Amino acid sequence: MIAMMRPSSAAWRLPWLGFSLAPLCLLLALPEQPKPTGAFPEVRGLFKAQCVSCHTAKDPSGGLDLETLAGIKKGGKNGALVIPGNPEKSLLLRRIHGLDGLPRMPMGFKPMTTAQIGTITAWIQSGAKFEAKETTHWAYRSPVRPAVPAWPPGPSGQTATGFPRTPIDNFVWTRLAKEGLQPSPEAPPETLVRRLYLDLIGIPPTPEQLDRYLLDKGQDRYEKLVDRLLASPQYGERQAQKWLDLARYADTDGFEKDSNRTAWKYRDWVIDAYNRNLPYDQFTIEQIAGDLLPKATLDQKIATGFQRNTMLNLEGGVDKAEGMYDVIVDRVGTTSSVFLGATMACARCHDHKYDPFSQKDFYSLFAFFANNKFEPRGNDSVSEQKYWEPELRAPSPEQQGLIDALKLEIRDAAGDEKKLAAAKARLARVESQLPIALVLEERPRTTPLATKQRAKGAFTGDGPLVPADTPKILPPLSSKDPDRRDLARWIVRKDNPLTARVEVNRMWEQHFGRGLVETSEDFGTQGSRPSHPELLDWLAVEFMDRNWDLKAMHRLIVTSATYRQSSRAEAKRFAKDPNNVLLARGPRFRLDAETLRDNALAIGGILSLKVGGPSVFPVQPDGIWDSPYSGERWMESKGEDKYRRGLYTFWKRTATYPTFMAFDATSRESCTVRRVRTNTPLQALAMLNDPVSMEAARGLADRMERAGELDTQLAFGFRVATARMPNPDEITRLKRAYEGLLDRYAKDPEQSKKLAPTPQKAALILTANVILNLDETLSLN
């Protein structure tokens, strides 16, 4: 595990340096499991998932049919399933536990989990009521704006600590009062500034930016800082970094061959869309159906690259039509996961085992994408044919201006064959050098969209023709002959109960490290229940009423008193709420993979702030890429491109940038809604020894060296990394570390020269490396 410590703690050890600073490991508490409700719909969902393969209505094993309500009530050959109110004597639970000398159920399959057994136990304990009509799961009911709670008194009758800054605080602190807790005090200004910078733009503040805030004595200085950050070009990069996981963006095709592709114009479209604050409903529509909009612009077509980010299997002998079938399956699953928080992919082969989505629902969505233009291309050899979906040449504004100019020159040169040929040749050269954008395009059609429902989800599975439609549990489409444009507009209709909830939950997760619904990838019955359901609904309705304004919602969250709390885990709060579900303290979590790198490069003073453009190849260890089929190689970038932000790093699916993978990034072979944070020894080694970490340490040492005497150097480096001044004890320990390193290198100058020309500089570089590895540097506090 990474040594994660509070700098004011006693002593931690870096064995490779042979000195102590102060130990504290970051403990990651296990996710809280939802308490069993004993609701019959959940019990029936377990029967559907765990039992009906044997206990089916068609041929029930033991005479027990768990597929129908009548069968559940009747029981099997051995009698009734349950004795209401008596779980211990109920046959159902005795068989699940494998009692009475009989096999444990479900026989031949993995045993039920403790939580699943708890749900059945709670149902029996509460009377085993059989509800003929199942109640609708909360996520499938349209959100209604709840009344904002009155400001709560404290647990002893006094007014709650602090005061509300946004309605968010009323919801959160009312809940705290019920739990006998009060909110934490506001975090120190230096902590808040660093929190905002890392949260909203993904890079830390410079000392000059920090001082600008501290010297501003205005009452609105915090709000002004939020507005500056939301207007920064780096805001779009920060938001895009999160979105690229959802969009499964990568620079290669995937599978064994994993050839390079040119996809970065879509990534730049996402950055630009966030920076110009494109409303989320339009942001959604353009990515699903930008090509079908009236007078679709080049940018709107590029937006459909969201759907083109699927993997492509280009191996020899692959059936092209089956390959395209798999591509569309991925598009259905990704679209439903990203915008609806629904695990529709589970219904590809059969009706969803837990949620009210049928296999027909899956193929109804599939039909919207079944008319995308696709055909094999290549020579006559089937093995060399490749997928073909539309590609556009996508000029920059400057390139577009040159192409107008050249076309005008061609028109003016009419009659002069020499000038005409030269102008046409120049135009051809310019157009051939334009970057490619992968887009969707629809084939002409004369009949409504439809597709075959595939038996067991197989490409060859034959089934009935299914028209394009939306899941029956959700509001119906209004169009009788719908296309992707109608699907996109339906997703962002205000009566769709999922879309706004899903997106505001992701925003909350970004700022607090955990969503109000922890399972942001699954709003279904097997997902987590909302910790604050009224707040979630209020935010969802507010988002829609603010015309899907993303920046406005980020501003609303980060200006709340809830967000501005100190993240110190006071003993009573931590004991009662270790995972901070109740939000009695501010956020604190390790930075994600790309931000860790950006943070280190920024602290080292070497981060490039260049926005957009082709993906880059920063330094990485040898031997990561091995592409015998494609023959492509990692060509290390030169100059400032080596130090671009993490989201511009070339993303190869079969050999993803290793440091990112060490810190829980994904291969992007499929949509990832939520990265899970882990702690491993490899992470500590990466932060200490990765070439980029050492370059950042060298850059920080250069900055420290210019600050003055040693104590001033150490204080400067500490402040650049953490945004606060070190206390005397911290300076003493850093100084002791530096002096120990200096003594070692003075005795071994040859070893010193591997790092720097002098022992003093080598010692300073490794001391800077220590600062870069402090828990406070690696975490958002």
C-alpha positions in Angstrom: 0.0 0.0 0.0 1.1 3.5 -0.6 2.3 5.2 2.5 -0.4 7.7 3.0 0.1 10.0 5.9 -1.0 13.2 7.5 2.2 15.3 7.6 1.7 16.2 11.3 1.8 12.5 12.3 4.7 10.9 14.0 7.0 8.8 11.8 6.8 6.9 8.5 9.6 5.0 6.8 10.9 4.9 3.3 13.3 1.9 3.5 15.1 2.8 0.3 16.1 6.2 1.8 16.7 4.9 5.3 14.9 7.6 7.2 11.6 8.3 8.9 8.9 10.9 8.4 5.5 9.7 9.8 3.3 6.7 9.2 -0.4 6.6 8.5 -2.0 4.2 5.9 -5.2 5.2 4.1 -7.8 2.6 5.0 -10.4 2.0 2.4 -13.6 0.9 4.1 -15.7 -1.7 2.3 -18.8 -0.3 0.5 -21.9 -0.4 2.7 -24.4 -3.0 1.7 -28.1 -2.0 1.5 -30.1 -3.3 4.4 -32.6 -6.1 3.4 -36.1 -4.7 3.0 -38.1 -7.9 2.9 -39.9 -6.6 -0.2 -41.5 -9.4 -2.3 -40.4 -8.0 -5.6 -36.7 -8.3 -4.5 -37.3 -11.9 -3.3 -39.0 -12.7 -6.6 -36.0 -11.2 -8.4 -33.7 -13.6 -6.6 -35.9 -16.5 -7.6 -35.7 -15.3 -11.2 -31.9 -15.0 -11.1 -31.0 -18.0 -8.9 -33.7 -20.6 -9.2 -35.8 -20.6 -12.3 -33.3 -22.5 -14.4 -34.5 -25.6 -12.6 -37.7 -24.5 -11.0 -39.4 -23.3 -14.1 -43.1 -23.3 -15.0 -42.4 -25.5 -18.0 -40.8 -28.4 -16.1 -40.4 -27.6 -12.4 -37.9 -29.7 -10.5 -39.5 -31.2 -7.4 -42.8 -29.9 -8.5 -41.8 -26.4 -7.4 -42.4 -23.6 -9.9 -40.7 -20.3 -8.8 -41.3 -18.6 -12.1 -45.0 -17.7 -11.5 -46.8 -16.2 -8.6 -49.2 -19.1 -8.4 -46.3 -21.6 -8.2 -44.5 -19.6 -5.5 -47.7 -19.6 -3.4 -48.4 -23.3 -4.0 -45.0 -24.7 -3.1 -43.7 -28.1 -4.3 -43.9 -31.8 -3.6 -42.6 -31.2 -0.1 -45.2 -28.6 0.8 -45.3 -24.9 1.3 -42.2 -22.8 0.9 -42.5 -20.7 4.0 -44.1 -20.4 7.4 -44.8 -16.6 7.7 -42.9 -15.1 10.6 -40.8 -18.2 11.2 -37.6 -18.2 8.9 -36.0 -21.0 10.9 -38.7 -23.5 10.1 -39.4 -22.4 6.6 -38.5 -25.0 4.0 -37.2 -22.4 1.6 -34.4 -21.2 3.9 -33.6 -24.7 5.2 -32.9 -25.8 1.7 -30.9 -22.7 0.9 -28.7 -23.4 4.0 -28.4 -27.1 3.0 -30.0 -28.4 6.3 -31.8 -31.7 7.0 -29.2 -33.7 5.2 -30.2 -32.4 1.8 -28.2 -30.6 -0.9 -27.7 -26.9 -0.6 -29.8 -24.8 -3.0 -29.3 -23.6 -5.7 -27.9 -27.1 -6.3 -24.9 -27.1 -8.7 -24.5 -23.3 -8.6 -22.8 -20.7 -6.4 -24.5 -20.4 -3.0 -26.5 -17.3 -2.3 -24.7 -14.4 -0.6 -25.3 -13.3 2.9 -27.2 -10.3 1.6 -29.4 -12.3 -0.6 -30.3 -14.8 2.2 -30.9 -11.7 4.4 -33.5 -10.4 1.9 -35.4 -13.7 1.9 -35.1 -14.0 5.7 -36.5 -10.5 6.2 -39.4 -11.3 3.8 -40.4 -14.3 5.8 -39.9 -12.6 9.1 -42.2 -9.7 8.1 -45.0 -12.1 7.2 -44.1 -13.4 3.7 -46.6 -11.3 2.0 -47.3 -12.1 -1.7 -48.0 -8.8 -3.5 -49.6 -9.7 -6.8 -48.7 -6.3 -8.2 -45.1 -5.4 -7.8 -44.3 -1.8 -6.8 -42.3 0.2 -9.2 -38.6 0.6 -8.3 -37.7 4.1 -7.2 -35.5 4.8 -10.2 -38.3 4.2 -12.7 -40.5 6.8 -11.1 -40.1 10.3 -12.4 -38.4 12.6 -9.9 -40.7 15.2 -8.2 -39.1 18.3 -6.7 -39.4 17.8 -2.9 -39.8 20.8 -0.5 -36.4 22.0 0.8 -36.3 21.1 4.5 -36.3 23.8 7.2 -33.0 24.5 8.7 -32.5 21.9 11.5 -31.7 22.4 15.2 -28.7 20.5 16.6 -29.1 17.3 18.6 -29.4 19.1 21.9 -31.8 21.8 20.6 -29.3 24.4 19.6 -28.9 25.7 16.0 -26.8 23.5 13.8 -23.2 24.5 13.3 -22.7 26.9 10.4 -25.4 28.1 8.1 -26.9 26.9 4.7 -25.3 28.3 1.6 -27.4 26.3 -0.9 -30.5 24.1 -0.5 -28.1 21.1 -0.6 -27.1 21.9 2.9 -30.7 21.8 4.2 -31.2 18.3 2.9 -27.8 17.0 4.2 -27.8 18.7 7.5 -31.4 17.7 8.3 -30.3 14.1 7.8 -27.3 14.7 10.1 -29.5 16.1 12.8 -31.7 12.9 12.7 -28.5 10.9 13.1 -27.3 12.9 16.1 -24.5 14.5 14.1 -23.4 18.0 13.3 -21.4 19.1 10.2 -17.7 19.7 10.4 -16.4 23.3 10.4 -15.3 24.8 7.1 -11.9 23.7 5.8 -9.0 26.2 5.9 -8.8 28.5 2.9 -5.7 26.9 1.5 -7.3 23.5 1.6 -10.5 24.8 -0.2 -8.5 26.5 -2.9 -6.5 23.3 -3.7 -9.7 21.3 -3.5 -11.4 23.5 -6.0 -8.5 23.5 -8.4 -8.0 19.8 -8.4 -11.7 19.1 -8.5 -12.8 21.5 -11.3 -9.7 21.7 -13.5 -7.6 18.8 -12.4 -4.3 20.6 -11.6 -3.2 22.3 -8.3 -2.9 26.0 -7.8 0.4 27.8 -8.1 1.7 29.8 -5.1 0.8 32.9 -7.0 -2.8 31.8 -7.6 -3.1 30.8 -3.9 -1.8 34.2 -2.8 -4.2 36.0 -5.1 -7.1 34.3 -3.3 -5.7 34.8 0.2 -5.1 38.5 -0.4 -8.7 39.0 -1.7 -10.7 40.1 1.3 -14.0 40.3 -0.5 -17.0 38.3 0.8 -17.5 36.7 -2.6 -13.8 35.6 -3.2 -14.8 31.9 -3.1 -17.6 32.3 -5.6 -15.3 34.4 -7.9 -12.7 31.6 -7.8 -15.3 29.0 -8.7 -16.4 31.1 -11.7 -12.8 31.6 -12.8 -12.1 27.9 -12.7 -15.4 27.1 -14.6 -14.3 29.5 -17.3 -10.8 28.0 -17.6 -9.9 25.9 -20.7 -8.7 23.3 -18.2 -12.3 22.8 -16.9 -13.2 21.1 -20.2 -10.2 18.9 -20.0 -11.0 17.8 -16.5 -14.6 16.9 -17.4 -13.6 15.2 -20.6 -11.2 13.0 -18.7 -14.2 11.5 -16.8 -16.4 11.3 -19.9 -13.8 9.4 -21.9 -14.1 6.4 -19.6 -17.9 6.4 -20.2 -17.4 6.7 -24.0 -14.7 3.9 -23.9 -12.5 6.3 -25.9 -9.2 4.8 -27.2 -6.7 5.3 -29.9 -6.7 1.6 -31.1 -9.2 -0.9 -32.3 -8.8 -3.5 -29.6 -8.6 -7.3 -29.8 -5.4 -9.1 -30.7 -4.4 -7.0 -33.7 -5.3 -3.7 -31.9 -4.4 -1.5 -34.8 -4.1 2.3 -34.3 -7.0 4.5 -35.2 -7.5 8.3 -35.5 -10.2 9.2 -33.0 -8.9 12.3 -31.2 -11.2 14.7 -33.0 -14.0 13.2 -30.9 -12.0 13.7 -27.7 -11.4 17.3 -28.6 -15.1 17.8 -29.4 -15.9 16.6 -25.8 -13.4 19.1 -24.3 -14.9 21.9 -26.4 -18.5 20.9 -25.5 -17.7 21.2 -21.8 -15.8 24.5 -22.2 -18.7 26.1 -24.1 -21.1 24.6 -21.6 -23.2 22.8 -24.2 -26.4 21.9 -22.3 -26.5 18.3 -21.3 -29.6 17.5 -23.3 -27.9 18.8 -26.5 -24.6 17.1 -25.5 -26.6 13.8 -25.3 -28.5 14.3 -28.6 -25.4 15.2 -30.6 -23.5 12.1 -29.5 -26.3 9.8 -30.2 -27.7 11.4 -33.4 -25.7 14.4 -34.4 -25.6 13.2 -38.0 -29.4 13.2 -38.2 -30.0 16.8 -37.0 -31.3 19.3 -39.6 -28.3 20.8 -41.4 -25.9 18.9 -39.2 -22.6 20.7 -38.8 -19.2 19.1 -38.9 -19.0 19.3 -35.1 -22.3 17.6 -34.7 -21.2 14.8 -36.9 -17.9 14.4 -35.0 -20.0 14.1 -31.8 -21.3 10.8 -33.0 -17.8 9.4 -32.5 -19.2 8.5 -29.1 -20.8 5.5 -30.9 -17.7 4.8 -33.0 -15.5 4.2 -30.0 -16.5 0.5 -30.0 -13.8 -2.1 -30.5 -13.3 -3.6 -33.9 -12.2 -7.2 -34.5 -10.1 -7.1 -37.6 -8.6 -10.6 -37.3 -8.5 -12.7 -40.4 -11.5 -15.0 -40.8 -13.8 -12.8 -38.7 -17.3 -12.7 -40.1 -17.9 -9.0 -40.9 -21.6 -9.1 -40.3 -21.2 -10.8 -37.0 -18.5 -8.3 -36.1 -20.9 -5.5 -36.8 -23.6 -7.2 -34.7 -21.1 -7.2 -31.7 -20.4 -3.5 -32.4 -24.1 -2.7 -32.1 -24.5 -4.8 -29.0 -21.8 -2.7 -27.4 -23.6 0.6 -28.6 -26.8 -0.5 -26.9 -25.1 -1.4 -23.7 -23.0 1.7 -23.6 -25.9 4.1 -24.4 -28.1 2.6 -21.7 -25.3 2.5 -19.1 -24.1 6.1 -19.7 -27.4 7.9 -20.0 -29.9 5.7 -18.1 -27.8 3.9 -15.5 -29.4 0.7 -16.7 -27.7 -2.6 -17.3 -29.5 -3.4 -20.5 -26.7 -5.5 -21.8 -27.9 -8.2 -19.3 -31.0 -8.6 -21.5 -29.1 -9.5 -24.7 -29.6 -13.2 -24.2 -32.7 -13.4 -21.9 -35.0 -11.2 -19.9 -33.1 -9.3 -17.3 -33.0 -11.4 -14.1 -33.5 -8.5 -11.7 -34.8 -5.4 -13.5 -37.9 -5.0 -15.6 -36.1 -5.1 -19.0 -37.1 -7.9 -21.4 -35.0 -9.4 -24.2 -37.4 -7.7 -26.6 -36.6 -4.3 -24.9 -32.9 -4.9 -25.7 -33.5 -5.6 -29.4 -36.0 -2.7 -29.6 -33.0 -0.5 -28.7 -30.7 -2.5 -31.0 -33.0 -1.6 -33.9 -32.1 2.1 -33.6 -28.5 1.3 -34.5 -29.1 -1.5 -37.0 -29.3 0.9 -40.0 -25.9 2.5 -39.4 -23.9 2.5 -42.6 -21.5 -0.4 -42.7 -20.0 -2.5 -45.4 -16.8 -4.5 -45.9 -14.1 -2.9 -48.0 -10.7 -4.0 -49.3 -9.5 -6.2 -52.1 -11.2 -9.4 -53.2 -9.6 -11.4 -50.4 -12.2 -11.8 -47.7 -9.5 -12.1 -45.0 -8.2 -8.6 -45.9 -11.5 -6.9 -46.0 -12.0 -4.4 -43.2 -15.0 -2.8 -41.5 -16.0 0.4 -43.1 -18.1 3.1 -41.4 -18.0 6.7 -42.4 -14.9 8.8 -42.0 -14.8 12.6 -42.3 -11.9 14.9 -42.9 -12.1 17.4 -40.1 -10.3 20.7 -40.6 -9.4 23.2 -37.9 -10.8 26.7 -38.4 -7.4 27.8 -39.8 -7.3 24.8 -42.2 -10.9 25.5 -43.2 -10.0 29.1 -44.0 -7.1 27.9 -46.2 -9.5 25.5 -48.0 -12.0 28.4 -48.7 -9.2 30.5 -50.0 -7.9 27.6 -52.3 -11.4 26.9 -53.7 -11.7 30.6 -54.5 -8.3 30.5 -56.2 -9.5 27.6 -58.3 -12.6 29.5 -59.3 -10.6 32.6 -60.2 -8.1 30.5 -62.2 -10.8 29.3 -64.6 -9.3 29.5 -68.2 -5.7 29.3 -66.9 -4.9 25.6 -67.0 -1.5 26.0 -65.3 -2.8 28.0 -62.4 -5.9 25.8 -62.1 -3.8 22.6 -61.9 -1.5 24.1 -59.3 -4.4 25.3 -57.1 -6.1 22.0 -57.3 -2.8 20.2 -56.4 -2.4 22.4 -53.3 -6.0 21.8 -52.3 -5.5 18.0 -52.6 -2.4 18.2 -50.5 -4.1 20.2 -47.7 -7.2 17.9 -47.7 -5.0 14.8 -47.6 -3.4 16.0 -44.4 -6.6 16.8 -42.5 -7.3 14.7 -39.4 -9.9 12.0 -39.7 -13.1 11.9 -37.6 -15.0 8.7 -37.2 -18.7 9.3 -37.4 -22.1 7.6 -37.8 -24.2 7.7 -40.9 -27.6 6.2 -41.7 -28.4 4.1 -44.7 -31.4 5.1 -46.9 -34.5 3.3 -45.9 -38.1 3.0 -46.9 -39.5 0.9 -44.0 -39.5 1.5 -40.2 -36.4 0.5 -38.2 -36.6 -3.1 -37.0 -34.3 -6.0 -36.2 -34.5 -9.7 -35.4 -34.6 -10.8 -31.8 -31.7 -13.2 -31.5 -32.3 -16.4 -29.6 -29.9 -16.6 -26.6 -28.2 -13.5 -27.9 -26.3 -15.3 -30.6 -25.6 -13.7 -34.0 -27.1 -16.8 -35.6 -30.1 -17.0 -33.2 -33.3 -16.6 -35.1 -36.3 -14.9 -33.7 -39.2 -12.5 -34.4 -38.8 -9.1 -36.0 -38.8 -6.3 -33.3 -39.5 -2.7 -34.2 -37.3 0.2 -32.8 -38.8 1.2 -29.4 -37.9 2.0 -25.9 -38.2 -0.2 -22.7 -41.8 -0.7 -21.7 -41.1 0.2 -18.0 -40.2 3.8 -19.1 -42.3 6.5 -20.8 -43.3 5.6 -24.4 -41.9 7.2 -27.5 -44.2 9.7 -29.3 -43.0 8.9 -32.9 -44.6 6.0 -34.9 -41.5 5.7 -37.1 -38.7 6.5 -34.8 -35.0 6.9 -35.6 -31.9 7.6 -33.5 -32.8 11.3 -33.3 -36.1 10.3 -31.6 -34.2 7.9 -29.2 -31.9 10.7 -28.2 -34.7 13.2 -27.6 -36.6 10.6 -25.6 -33.5 10.0 -23.4 -33.5 13.7 -22.4 -37.2 14.2 -22.1 -38.2 15.5 -18.7 -40.5 12.6 -18.0 -37.7 10.1 -18.4 -37.0 9.2 -14.7 -33.4 8.2 -15.2 -31.3 10.6 -17.3 -31.1 13.6 -15.0 -30.7 11.5 -11.8 -27.9 9.5 -13.4 -25.9 12.7 -14.5 -26.3 14.7 -11.2 -25.3 11.6 -9.3 -22.1 11.4 -11.4 -21.4 15.0 -10.7 -21.8 14.4 -7.0 -19.5 11.4 -7.3 -16.8 13.6 -8.9 -16.9 16.1 -6.0 -17.4 13.7 -3.0 -15.7 10.6 -4.3 -18.9 8.7 -3.9 -22.3 9.2 -5.6 -25.6 9.7 -3.7 -26.2 6.3 -5.4 -22.9 4.6 -4.8 -23.4 2.2 -7.8 -23.5 5.0 -10.3 -23.3 2.3 -13.1 -26.5 0.6 -11.9 -29.7 2.3 -10.8 -31.6 -1.0 -10.9 -32.8 -3.2 -8.1 -29.4 -4.6 -7.4 -27.7 -1.2 -7.2 -27.3 0.8 -4.0 -30.2 2.8 -2.7 -29.8 6.6 -2.6 -28.2 7.8 0.7 -30.3 11.0 0.3 -33.2 10.2 -2.0 -34.9 13.6 -1.6 -31.7 15.5 -2.4 -31.1 13.3 -5.5 -34.6 14.1 -6.8 -34.2 17.8 -6.0 -30.9 18.0 -7.9 -32.4 16.1 -10.8 -35.3 18.4 -11.2 -33.1 21.5 -10.6 -30.8 20.3 -13.4 -33.6 20.0 -15.8 -35.2 23.3 -14.7 -31.9 25.0 -15.3 -32.0 23.8 -18.9 -29.4 21.1 -18.3 -26.7 23.6 -17.4 -23.7 21.6 -16.3 -21.6 24.5 -15.0 -24.5 25.8 -13.0 -24.8 22.4 -11.3 -21.1 22.1 -10.5 -21.2 25.6 -9.1 -24.3 24.7 -7.0 -22.5 21.7 -5.5 -19.1 23.2 -4.8 -20.5 26.4 -3.3 -22.5 24.5 -0.7 -21.4 24.4 2.9 -21.5 20.6 2.7 -18.7 20.6 0.1 -16.7 23.3 2.0 -16.5 21.2 5.2 -13.1 20.1 6.6 -12.3 16.5 5.7 -10.8 15.8 9.1 -12.3 12.6 10.4 -13.3 13.6 14.0 -13.6 10.4 16.1 -17.3 10.4 16.7 -18.2 11.1 13.0 -15.7 8.5 11.8 -17.0 5.8 14.2 -20.6 6.5 13.2 -20.0 7.0 9.5 -16.6 5.6 8.3 -17.5 6.0 4.6 -18.9 9.5 5.0 -22.3 8.4 3.5 -24.0 11.0 5.8 -21.6 13.8 4.7 -20.7 15.0 8.1 -17.3 16.0 6.8 -15.7 17.1 3.5 -14.4 14.9 0.7 -11.1 13.1 1.0 -9.8 10.5 -1.5 -6.8 9.7 -3.6 -6.5 11.4 -6.9 -7.3 9.4 -10.0 -4.6 8.1 -12.4 -4.4 10.9 -14.9 -4.7 13.6 -12.2 -1.9 12.1 -10.2 0.4 12.5 -13.2 -0.9 16.0 -14.0 -0.5 17.0 -10.3 3.1 15.8 -10.2 4.1 17.5 -13.5 2.4 20.8 -12.4 4.2 20.7 -9.0 7.4 20.1 -10.9 6.7 23.1 -13.1 6.9 21.1 -16.4 3.2 20.4 -17.2 2.2 21.6 -20.7 -1.2 23.4 -20.8 -1.6 23.0 -24.6 -5.2 22.1 -25.3 -6.3 19.5 -27.9 -4.6 17.8 -30.8 -3.4 14.3 -31.6 -2.6 11.9 -28.8 0.9 11.9 -27.4 3.5 9.3 -26.4 5.1 10.3 -23.1 8.0 8.2 -21.6 7.1 4.7 -20.5 9.1 1.6 -19.6 10.5 -0.4 -22.5 8.7 -3.6 -23.6 5.1 -2.4 -22.9 4.1 -2.5 -26.5 4.4 -5.7 -28.4 2.3 -5.5 -31.6 3.5 -8.4 -33.9 0.4 -8.1 -36.1 0.1 -4.4 -36.6 3.9 -3.6 -36.4 3.2 -0.3 -34.5 5.7 1.0 -32.0 5.6 3.5 -29.2 7.4 6.5 -30.6 8.3 8.7 -27.6 7.1 12.3 -28.1 9.5 15.2 -28.0 9.5 18.6 -26.4 6.4 19.7 -24.4 4.4 16.8 -25.8 6.2 14.6 -23.3 4.5 16.6 -20.6 0.9 16.9 -21.8 -2.0 16.2 -19.6 -2.9 12.6 -19.0 -6.1 12.6 -21.1 -3.9 13.2 -24.2 -1.8 10.1 -23.6 -2.2 7.6 -26.5 -4.6 4.9 -25.2 -3.8 1.4 -26.5 -6.4 -1.1 -25.4 -4.1 -4.1 -25.1 -1.2 -2.2 -23.6 -2.6 0.8 -21.7 -0.2 3.3 -20.2 1.2 1.3 -17.3 1.2 3.9 -14.6 -2.5 4.7 -15.3 -3.4 1.0 -15.0 -1.5 0.8 -11.7 -3.9 3.5 -10.4 -7.1 1.8 -11.5 -7.6 3.2 -15.0 -9.2 0.8 -17.4 -8.3 -0.5 -20.9 -11.5 1.1 -22.2 -12.4 -2.1 -24.0 -15.9 -1.3 -22.7 -17.7 1.5 -21.0 -16.5 2.2 -17.4 -18.9 4.3 -15.4 -17.1 4.0 -12.0 -13.5 3.3 -11.4 -12.9 1.5 -8.1 -10.0 2.8 -6.0 -7.5 0.3 -4.8 -4.3 0.4 -2.8 -1.4 -1.8 -3.9 2.4 -2.0 -3.4 2.9 -1.4 -7.1 1.4 2.1 -6.7 4.0 3.1 -4.2 6.8 1.8 -6.5 5.3 3.7 -9.4 5.1 7.0 -7.6 8.7 6.6 -6.3 10.5 5.2 -9.3 8.5 5.9 -12.5 10.6 8.1 -14.9 7.8 10.7 -15.0 7.9 10.9 -11.2 11.6 11.4 -11.2 11.3 14.1 -13.9 8.7 15.9 -11.8 10.9 15.6 -8.7 13.8 17.1 -10.7 11.6 19.9 -11.8 10.4 20.6 -8.2 14.0 20.5 -7.0 14.9 23.2 -9.6 12.1 25.4 -8.3 13.1 24.8 -4.7 16.8 25.6 -5.5 15.8 29.1 -6.7 13.9 29.8 -3.4 16.8 30.6 -1.2 18.3 28.9 1.9 17.6 25.2 2.6 14.7 25.9 5.1 13.1 28.2 2.6 13.6 25.7 -0.2 11.9 22.9 1.8 9.0 25.2 2.8 8.5 26.3 -0.8 8.5 22.7 -2.1 6.0 21.6 0.6 3.7 24.6 -0.1 3.8 24.0 -3.9 2.7 20.4 -3.3 0.1 20.8 -0.6 -0.9 24.5 -0.8 -0.1 25.1 2.8 3.0 26.1 4.8 4.7 23.3 6.7 4.9 23.5 10.5 8.3 23.5 12.2 8.2 19.8 13.0 7.6 19.0 9.3 10.5 21.2 8.2 12.7 19.5 10.8 11.9 16.0 9.4 12.3 17.1 5.8 15.7 18.7 6.7 16.8 15.5 8.4 15.9 13.6 5.3 17.8 15.9 3.1 20.9 15.8 5.3 20.9 12.0 5.5 20.8 11.9 1.7 23.5 14.5 1.4 25.7 12.5 3.7 25.2 9.3 1.7 25.9 11.0 -1.7 28.9 12.9 -0.4 30.4 9.5 0.5 29.4 8.0 -2.9 29.8 10.7 -5.6 29.5 8.2 -8.4 26.1 7.2 -7.2 25.2 10.9 -6.8 26.1 11.7 -10.5 23.4 9.3 -11.7 20.9 11.8 -10.5 22.6 15.2 -10.6 26.0 16.9 -11.0 26.5 17.5 -7.3 25.5 15.6 -4.1 23.6 18.7 -2.9 21.3 18.6 -6.0 20.9 14.8 -5.9 19.8 15.0 -2.2 17.4 17.8 -3.1 15.8 15.8 -6.0 15.1 12.8 -3.7 13.8 15.1 -1.0 11.5 16.6 -3.6 10.4 13.1 -4.5 9.5 12.5 -0.8 7.3 15.6 -1.0 5.6 14.4 -4.1 4.8 11.1 -2.3 3.2 12.6 0.8 -0.4 11.4 1.3 -1.4 15.1 1.4 0.1 15.5 -2.1 -1.6 12.4 -3.6 -5.0 13.1 -2.1 -7.8 15.6 -2.6 -8.5 16.9 0.9 
